């Protein structure tokens, strides 16, 4: 049974990554095509897509990953101390949620500081 699981995990990971990549390319191309069909010139489409990018995306992802890691660490610590197994998923979900909230608040304050960019 373990051999079957060990073989299927890389297959599923490859399939999921492939499907997500193809879907991202398809929908990105479809969005550009719809903008051009609306009558926008290629330069206007390029400008529209530049405005859509989030300049603080990597910093927001960093906040989320830090809190995810803290959730794993705190959950593992609490599991070792109390011998209760539910602390790991609880801490991961709670602290990742806190990370998402803080990342959103940070993004909103950065947009308030620099609205013209």
Residue pairs with C-beta under 8 A, 6 or more apart in sequence:
32 45
32 49
35 44
35 45
35 48
36 42
36 45
40 48
54 60
54 107
55 110
55 117
56 106
56 107
56 110
59 103
59 106
60 103
60 104
60 106
60 107
61 103
63 99
63 102
63 103
63 106
64 96
64 99
64 100
64 103
65 99
66 99
67 95
67 96
67 98
67 99
67 102
68 92
68 95
68 96
68 99
70 91
70 95
71 91
71 92
71 93
71 94
71 95
71 96
72 88
72 91
72 92
74 87
74 91
74 95
75 87
75 88
75 89
75 90
75 91
75 92
76 88
78 84
78 87
78 88
78 91
79 85
79 87
79 88
